[in-house]
């Protein structure tokens, strides 16, 4: 058995040493992307209370994810055309501009807009890292290098919530965004130097601006429907019906344009692969459920369990450690055996169980109990996240690696966008309805308002008023996770239809390579 050092050219002419040097820059960039999500989550209750407006809570995250969703396939295609290096560095720069603007936001509308700018850059970070790895290393060898990328996860997944909580408690929530700047400056320099070996794109093809515009239109319309429907506007209102019509027409026009474009922003041919579509479906579901958990659990921890922002970051650690551990274990098993089909199936089952467990929480639920629930949820996520990307990339030709990875990441981000907007709207609706019911029934609900409540303000209220608000938050959280568990169960059904296609690369014999080609052809049917 050969070691990593014996792999002379596992990818496009890259030696093991060249891969390791290049991945040093990718690790920093991935740390930048992961830290942002983890740092902001514990600060959200304070941010919303400071700037005002529970009704805008979902948009602080939705604006970011929506922009990331739209930008992901664009960055992937730009990387195919103009080369990964210049496009990747440009995405880092845009992310830093958005981070600085978020830190300077004076009201909720500015923050949502600047989060969108930040999200545009973040889309390039994620798809850039995945595309560069996919271009350098064949699927069978990729898991051998997974540990290098996974080394950054303990810092981001565990340290991120702690940093975010500490910043919120002892500095200002604005530093949750400013902290990106020094790290980003390092990432810019390191990536510019270490990615010099990557091939340059041709730059001769045209950018699909029509497809980009139509993609933006129908995705934005769909997210607005899920955000406003049943809350700000009635489902049968002209506004919602008009957005529904715009979504359908925009999607139809987008498909027509992409079928005719010589260089489409999202090549529809990648969706001919059965496994690619199914892996994308699993990624969609995982995005929907993961952001519901990470985005709204701090609400329960800070308002109901009385945790500070720093402690709520600590309380997320069981889930993050579980994600990291299971990801490492599954990556090692896939690397040694080449078998992967079982992981999205088991992962989807465990995620469903974890989401359902959170529907049982109440005002008296201890932190130890919720920690156990988070371990279960994290284990399921760890089995799904990298495996779904691996399956998708194994279904792509090299020429479509950037755009195809962008399409796969797009599906995950689309699930995140809809998850945050739908679950956020449900959370806010159940919370406000519970407060209104308490005000009418007990006369105490009127002492608290959801729109500008912060954890500090809640602790200053009388005990009866605190209990009313905590019950309202619990009602919102349990309803949110009930819907999340239903969506997660759909992921089980999708995962069951994934077929095992041998991973490309490694030291496959000619007979294995021939079997791989046949299996891939069957999976595309």
N, C-alpha and C positions, 0 to 999 in steps of 0.2 A: 504493500500500500504506500502510495506516495504522499508526502507531506505537502503543505502549501508551498513550500519553497521549491518543490519539484515541478510546479505548474509553470511552465515556461511562457506559454502564450494562451491563457484560457479564454481570451476575448479577441478583440480586433488588434492582435499584435502586441498586447500589453503583457509584460512580465508581472510576476507577483509583486516585485518591488514597486513597479510603476503604479500598479493598482493601489497598493497601500499608501503611497505618497498622494495620489489623486484623492483617495477617500478621506485623507486628513482634512481637506477643504470641505468635502461633502458633510463630514461629521459636524463641523462648526455651523454650516448652513442649516442642517437639520436641527441642531440644537436651537438655533435662532427661531425656527418655525415652531418647534414643540414647546419651547419656553413661553412663547407669547400666549398660546392657548391656556397653558397651565397657570401662568401668572395672573391673567386677567380674571379667571373664574372666581377666586376668593374675593376679589375687589368689587364684583358686580353689585352686591347689595348696597355698599357704600356709594358707589358711583351713581347708581340710580337714585338713591335717597338724596345725594348732594345736588345733582343736576335736576332732580324732580321728574316724576312720571313713571309709575309702574307699567303703564300701558306701552311704554317704549322699551321695556326691559328686553323683550325678544329681539328688537331691532339692533341693539348694541352688538349682539352676536350674529343675527341674521344678515345685517348689512355686510359684515366681514365675510361670512361664509358664502353669501350670494355672489359677491364680487370674486371670491376665490373660485367658485364654481364656473362663472362665466370666463374667467381668465385662464383657467387650467388648460383647456384644449388649445387656446391661442398660443400660450407659452410653449406647449409641446410642439405645435406645428412650426413656430418660429425657430425652435431649436433644430428641427429637421432641416429647415431651409438655410439658416444662417450660422449654424454651429452652436453647440451647447454652451461653450464658454462665454461668449459675449452676451447671449440671451440670459444665461443664468446670473451673471454679474449684474445685468440690468434689472432683473427681478429683485435682487437683494437691495439695490439702490432705491427702487420704488417702495419697497417694504419699509425702509428706514425713513423715507420722507413721510409716509403715512403714520409711522410711529410717533415722529416728532409732532405732527399736526394733532394727533389724538391727545397727546399730553398737554397741548395748548387749548383744547376745546373749552368753550365757555358755556355751552348749553347742550342739551341732548341732541338737537338737530345737527349741530356741528360734529359732535362725537360720532354719530351714526355715519355721516358723510365721510369723515376722515377714516373711520374704520373700513369703509368701502375702499378707499385708496390703499390702505394697508393690506386689505384682502387681495387687491389686484396684484400686488407684489408677492404675497404669500402663495398664490396659485403657481407662480413660477418657481418658488423654492421647492415645493413638494414634487411637482412633476419633473423639475430639473434633476433633483437627486435620483428619483426613480428611473428616469430616462438614461442618465449617465451610467448608472449601475447596469441597467439593462443592455446598454450598448457595449460596455466593457466586458461583461462577464456573462457567459451562457447560463441558462437556468440551473443545470445540474450542479455547476460549480458555485452558484450564487450563495447558497446557504453556508458554504465554507467561510465566506467573508461576512456573513450576517452578524457574527459576533463583534466585528469591528464597528458596524453601525449601531448595534445594540448597546455598545459601551456608553453611548451618549444618553440612552434612555433613563438610567437611574438618576442622572443629573436633572434631566428635563421633567420626567414624570413624578419624581419625588421632590426634587429641589424646587421646581416651578411653583407648585402651590404654597410651599413654605416661603419662598421669596415674595410671592404675591401677597400672602397674608401679612408678612412682616412689614412690607412696604406700606400696606393699607393701615396697619395699626400704628406704626412709628414714624412714617414719613408722610406721604400723600399718595392717593391712588394714581396721580399723574405719573409718578415714577414707575408704575407698572408698564408704562409705554416708553418712558425715557430710558429704561434699563436696556432696551434693545440696541440703543445707539452705539455704545462702545463695543459690544459683542459683534454688531453688524459691521463696524469698521474693520475689525479683525477678519471677519469672514470675507469681506470684499478683497482685501489684500491677498489672503491665503488662496482663495479660489482663483483669482486672476493668475497667480503663479502656478498653482498645481494643476490647473485644467488646461495648460498650454499644449499638452500632448493629444488632446482630443481632436478628431478630424473637424475641419471647417465645412460648413454647409456650402451648397452651390450658390445660393442667393439669386438664382435665375428665375425661380418660380414666383408667381404672383400670390399676394396675400388675399385670402377669401374674405374681403370686407363685407360683402353681402351676407354671407353665412354668419359672420361674427355679429352683425347687427340683428339679424333675425333670431339668433341664439339668445342674445340679450333680451329681446322683446318677449319671447314666449316664456323664458325662465322667470323673468321679473314679474310678468303677469300671473304666472302660476303661484309664485311665493306670496304675492299680494292677496290672491284669493284665499290662501290658507291662513294668512295673517289677519285679514279683515273680515272674512266670512263668519257670520254668526256673532261677531263682537261689535265692530264699528259699523258694519252694514249687515242687513238681513241677507240671508242666502238668496232670496228671490229678488233682491234689489237690482235696479238697473246697473249700478256700479259693478256688482259681482258678476252679473250675467254678461256685462260688456267685457270684463276681464276674461271670463271663460271663453267667450267668442274670440277674443284677441289671442288667447293661448292656443286655441285649436288652429286658427288661421296661421298664426306665426309658426307653429310646429310643422304644419303641412307645407308652408312655403320654404321653411328651412330644409326639409327633406328633399323637396324638388330642386332647390339650389345646390345642395350638396351632391346630388346624383349627377349634376351636369358640370360641376366645377372640376377642372383638371387637377387642382391642388386644394381639395376641400379642407376646411379647418377641422372637420371631424369626418374622416373617410368612413363611409357607411360599410365598406367592405369588411372592416374589422368585426362588424356585428353578424357576419355570416358564420362565424365560429360559434358553435353552440356553447362550448365551455367559456368563451369570452363573455357571452351574454349572461350566463348563469353566475359566473364569478362577479360580474358587475352587479347582478341582482343581490348577491350576498353582501357585497360592499355597500350597496345602497341601504340595505337594512341595518348594517352595522353602524353606518354613519348616522342614520335616523335615531338609533337607540343610544349610541355613545354620547352624542352631544346633549341628549335629554338628561342623561345621568350626570355628566360633568358640569353642564350649564346650570342645573337647578338644584342639585344636592346641597351646595353651599347655602341656599335659601333655607332649607330645612335645618341644616346644622347650626346656622347662626341665629335664626329667629326662634326655632323650637328647642334645640338642644343647648342653646346659650353659648355656643362656641364663639371665640373671637375669630377675626379673619385669619390670623396666623394658625390658630388651632383647627379651623376648618380645612386649611391646607394640609395639616397633619392628618386629619381624619380621612382625607382622600388617599393617603399613602397605601392602605391595604389594597385598594383597587389597582393603583398604579404598579405596585410591586407584583401583584398577581398577573397583570398584563405582561410585564417584562419577563417574568419567570416562565410563563407558558409559551410566550413567543420564542424564547431561547430554546426551550425543550422541543417544541414542534419543529423549529428550524434545524436542530441537530438531527432529529429523527428523519426529516425529509432528506437531509444531506446524505445520511447513511443508507437509507432504503430507497429513496426515489419515490416513495408512496406519500400521497398527500390528500386523497379524497376524503378520508375519515375526519380530517380536522375541521373543515367548514361545517360538516354535519354535526359533530359533537359540539363544536363551538356555538352553533346556532341554538342547540338544545339548552346548553348551559346559560347562554345569554337570556333565553326566554324564562328559565327558572329564576335567574337573578333579578330580572325586571319584575316578575310576579312577586317575589319576596318583598320588594319595596312597596307593594300595594297594601301590605299588612302593618306598616308603621303607624304609630300614633304619637300623641303628645308625650306619653311616658316611655317611648322606646329608647333604650339606652344606646350609648355610642358603641358599646361592644357588639350589640346585635347588628347595628347598621354596618359595622366593620366586617362582620361575617358575610353579610349580603353583598358588600362591595367586592370581597374576595371572589365570590361566586361569579359576579358580573364581570370582573376583570379577567378571570380565567377563560370565560367564553370569548371575550374580545381578543385575548392573546392568541387564541387558536384560529381566529378568523382573519385578523388584519393583514399580516404579511402573506398568509396563504392565498387569499383572494387575489392579491396583486401578482403573486407568483404564477397562479393559474392563468390569469389574464395575459401576462407577458409571454408565457409559454405558448400561447395561441397566436402570437403576432409574428409577422415577418420583420426582418431587421429594418426595412425601409419605413415601416409603420410604427417603430418602437416609440418614438416621441409622441406622435399623434394618438397612437393606440393607448399608450400609458396615460396620456392626457384624457382620453375618453373614459378609461377605467376610473381614474381619479375623479373625473367629472361626475360619474355616477355616485361615487361615495360622497362627494361634496353636495350633490343634489339631494341625497338622502339627509345629509346634515342640515341643509337649508330648509327643507320641508319639515324635518323633525323639530328644529328650533322654533320655526314659525307656528306649526300646528300645536306642539306641546306647550309652547309659551303662551299661545292664545288660550289654550285649555286651562293652564295654570292660573293665569290672570282672571279668567272668567269665573272659575270655581272659587278663587280667593275672594273676589269682590262680592259674589253672590252669597258666600258664607258670612261675610261681614254685614251685608245688608239684612240677612235673615237674623243675625244676632242683634242688630240694632232694633229690629222690629219686635223681637221676642223678649229681649232682656233689658234693652235700654242702655247696654254698655257698648255695643258695637260702634255707636256714634263717636266714642272717644278716640277711635283710631281710624286713620285713613291710609289706604294702601299706596297711594300715589307718591308720597314723600317719606315713607317710613324707613328708618335705618335701624340696625340692631341696637345702636346706642340710644336712639329715641325710644325704642320699645321698652328697654330696661328702666326708663324713667317713668313709665306709666304705672298706674295702680295694678295690682296683681290680677284683678278680675279682667281688666282691659287687655293685659298681656295674654291671658289665657284665651280670650276671644280671638285675638289675632293669631296665636299659635295654632288654634284649631282650624282657622281659615287657611293658613299656610299648609297644614297637614292635609286638608281636603284637596287643595290644589296639587300637592305632590303625589298623593295616592291616585288621583284621577289621571295624572300625567303618566305614571308608571303602568297603570292598567292598559292604557292605549298603547304604550310602548311594548308591553308584553304581547299584545295581539299582533303588532307588526313584526316583532321578533319571531313569533311562531310561523309567520309566512316565510321567513328566512330558512326555516327547517325544510319546508316543502321545496324551495328553490334549490337548496344544497343537495337534496337527494337525487336530483337529476344530473349532477355533475358526473362526467365520465373520467376515468383515469386515462390520461394521455402521458406516456413516458416523457420525462423532462429532457429537453434537448441539451447537448453538451456532454461534458464528462468524457469517459472513456468507453462510450458505447461501441459495441461491435457493429459491423455492417448489418448483421441480421436485426439488431435492436433498432438501428436507425431506420431500416426499411419498415419495421413494425411501427415505429413512431410515425412515419409518414402516412401509413395506412390508417392508424388510429386517429391522427389529426384530420384526415379527410372524412372519416366517419363522424367525428365530433362536430365537423362543420355542417353536417346535414341537418 
